[in-house]
Amino acid sequence: MPVTAAVLDYEAGNLRSAEKSLQRVGFETVVTADADRAAEADLVVVPGVGHFGQCVRRFDDAGFAPLIRARVAAEQPVLGICVGMQIMYEGSDEDPGVPGFGFLPGWVRRIPSVTPDGTAVAVPHMGWNVLQARRDDPLLAGIDGERVYFVHSFYADPSDHDHVIAESTYGVPLPAIAREGSVVGTQFHPEKSADVGRQLLANLHDEVSARSTKVPS
């Protein structure tokens, strides 16, 4: 049976690039604004580009919040990309009055323009940076130490680092890949990260496929 992925269309992401990247590694993919249709997929993908609060509000308006909460409660896979990852945290300095889902422990903060040693850092962070593993995880197979592509001004500041699989450093250490339960988040864009992004999605495909084909005992 094919492994299916639904890319959520709430007018806040690079939908077609994400769709094509998922298809290249074997997912049967649909871009959809229909929560009921998305609920049938093996993997739900939450893209995100732009402002934290605006993304959360659009997500709520599209009716996707109950879908994500139900999937997480049922331990069904969810992938958040860039701001799609950030909204899985508790909230953000970008719009403190708008709560995130809180599936990942921590708060989203603006990247400091000056490091603790006084070095100036350009914000937003745009370009390639190295993944540094924090712990063993199947998602890191073939990509630890490789470079991936970031476009962001805010980063997750974890209250518990146990959920951080890999970091990158840009003035400060920042979570690049996070996992808590069935939720996976990438601060970088796999769909823009060439072979390394493709390998990450292939690793995720293998994981979701193994999960979806398990026969209950």
C-alpha atoms as one frame of an Amber mdcrd trajectory, in Angstrom:
protein
   0.000   0.000   0.000   1.232   3.538  -0.703   2.333   5.736   2.191   0.248
   8.909   2.093   1.023  12.482   3.152  -1.303  15.481   3.378   0.234  18.959
   3.114  -2.105  21.367   4.895  -3.151  24.369   2.822  -3.839  27.316   5.119
  -2.190  29.980   2.936   1.031  29.950   4.967   3.580  27.765   3.262   5.604
  26.661   0.287   3.039  24.021  -0.573   4.015  22.788  -4.020   7.723  22.462
  -3.234   6.878  20.457  -0.122   4.470  18.299  -2.119   7.053  17.517  -4.805
   9.790  16.763  -2.269   7.543  14.288  -0.462   6.585  12.648  -3.750  10.240
  12.200  -4.715  10.865   9.980  -1.684   7.777   7.827  -2.245   4.870   9.506
  -0.492   1.540   9.654  -2.292   0.886  13.302  -1.551  -2.061  15.684  -1.603
  -2.232  19.402  -0.829  -5.543  19.998   0.903  -7.596  22.556   2.822  -9.975
  19.785   3.947  -9.267  18.564   7.490 -11.327  15.394   7.006  -9.316  14.459
   3.928  -6.039  15.204   5.692  -7.074  12.997   8.621  -6.925   9.963   6.338
  -3.222  10.430   5.546  -0.396   8.511   7.191   1.543  11.775   7.641   0.232
  15.321   8.017   2.642  18.110   7.054   2.307  21.615   8.498   4.290  24.078
   6.372   4.789  27.623   7.534   6.245  30.832   6.148   5.870  34.276   7.690
   4.538  35.608  11.001   3.863  33.274  13.951   0.583  34.826  15.022  -0.746
  35.127  11.495   0.080  31.474  10.823  -1.679  30.333  14.007  -4.763  32.392
  13.216  -4.935  31.118   9.635  -4.462  27.575  10.918  -7.346  27.978  13.355
  -9.546  29.650  10.739  -8.912  26.741   8.348 -10.193  24.305  10.991  -6.935
  22.379  11.308  -6.309  22.755  15.057  -8.680  19.913  16.116  -7.110  17.667
  13.448  -3.598  18.201  14.809  -4.653  17.756  18.435  -6.472  14.535  17.574
  -3.498  13.172  15.635  -1.062  13.915  18.437  -3.397  12.331  21.000  -3.576
   9.226  18.772   0.228   9.266  18.235  -0.142   9.722  14.483   2.766  11.387
  12.631   2.889  15.155  12.140   5.725  17.104  10.465   6.074  20.860  11.023
   8.392  22.870   8.761   9.890  26.280   9.722   7.026  28.307  11.277   5.055
  25.056  11.072   7.543  23.734  13.623   7.474  26.928  15.702   3.698  26.802
  16.217   4.179  23.396  17.856   5.900  25.223  20.758   4.139  27.086  23.553
   4.307  30.550  21.999   6.545  33.166  20.408   7.968  36.598  21.127   6.830
  37.473  17.597   3.220  37.531  18.865   3.161  36.752  22.608  -0.621  36.962
  22.859  -1.160  34.049  20.474  -0.501  30.610  22.028   1.097  27.782  20.117
   0.073  24.154  20.503   2.590  23.369  23.262   3.430  19.913  21.917   7.125
  20.853  22.021   8.485  22.323  25.284   9.835  25.861  24.963   9.284  29.355
  23.618  10.179  30.893  20.254  12.503  33.919  20.395  14.108  36.318  17.924
  17.633  35.420  16.861  19.976  37.863  18.670  21.652  40.317  16.307  24.723
  40.335  18.565  26.246  37.207  20.126  27.345  37.100  23.792  30.949  37.774
  22.674  29.896  40.875  20.737  29.892  39.430  17.219  27.260  40.902  14.892
  24.839  38.411  13.302  22.679  39.158  10.271  18.959  38.582  10.880  17.109
  36.908   9.229  19.232  33.794   9.031  19.198  32.907   5.343  21.407  30.194
   3.906  23.110  26.896   4.549  24.171  25.685   7.984  25.474  22.454   9.471
  23.357  19.913  11.353  24.893  18.748  14.617  23.334  15.667  16.228  22.375
  15.942  19.903  21.221  12.337  20.217  20.804   9.199  18.152  17.671   9.108
  16.020  16.739   7.248  12.817  15.853  10.566  11.173  19.541  11.521  11.228
  20.714   8.551   9.146  23.042   9.921   6.484  22.594  13.608   7.362  24.513
  14.308  10.598  27.172  16.942   9.901  25.611  17.920   6.559  24.343  21.353
   5.527  20.675  22.343   5.214  18.891  25.531   4.170  17.362  27.995   6.648
  15.191  31.105   6.207  14.057  32.495   9.573  14.363  35.303  12.118  13.054
  33.382  15.139  14.188  30.148  16.767  12.924  27.771  19.434  14.422  28.203
  22.900  13.738  24.802  24.515  12.729  24.444  28.147  13.698  20.762  27.820
  16.486  19.784  25.417  15.602  16.091  25.438  13.292  16.596  22.444  16.010
  18.233  20.305  17.496  15.718  17.862  19.873  18.069  16.023  21.035  21.661
  16.360  22.642  24.282  14.186  24.564  27.282  15.468  23.851  30.783  14.215
  25.049  33.152  16.876  23.285  30.870  19.353  22.582  27.121  19.258  19.138
  26.557  17.772  17.022  23.415  17.395  17.150  22.274  13.761  15.227  18.996
  14.173  12.933  18.266  17.116  10.782  15.311  18.056   8.259  14.811  20.839
   5.929  11.833  20.591   4.542  11.736  17.058   5.485  15.363  16.306   8.614
  16.069  14.243   9.733  19.611  13.472  12.430  21.040  11.213  13.456  24.674
  11.503  15.158  24.408   8.106  13.371  23.690   4.840  13.852  20.065   3.706
  12.283  20.944   0.355  15.069  23.526  -0.232  17.915  21.437   1.185  18.785
  19.351  -1.899  20.057  15.814  -1.246  20.214  16.256   2.534  16.597  17.363
   2.750  15.619  14.505   0.477  17.444  12.038   2.734  15.651  13.350   5.823
  12.279  12.939   4.117  13.281   9.464   2.927  14.153   8.540   6.523  10.770
   9.856   7.613   9.059   7.912   4.813  10.684   4.693   6.035   9.536   5.398
   9.583   5.959   6.257   8.632   5.805   3.272   6.284   6.935   0.881   9.014
   4.362   2.327  11.354   1.482   2.190   8.856   2.168  -1.416   7.865   2.327
  -2.814  11.409  -0.244  -5.530  12.000  -1.836  -5.357  15.468  -1.083  -8.430
  17.566
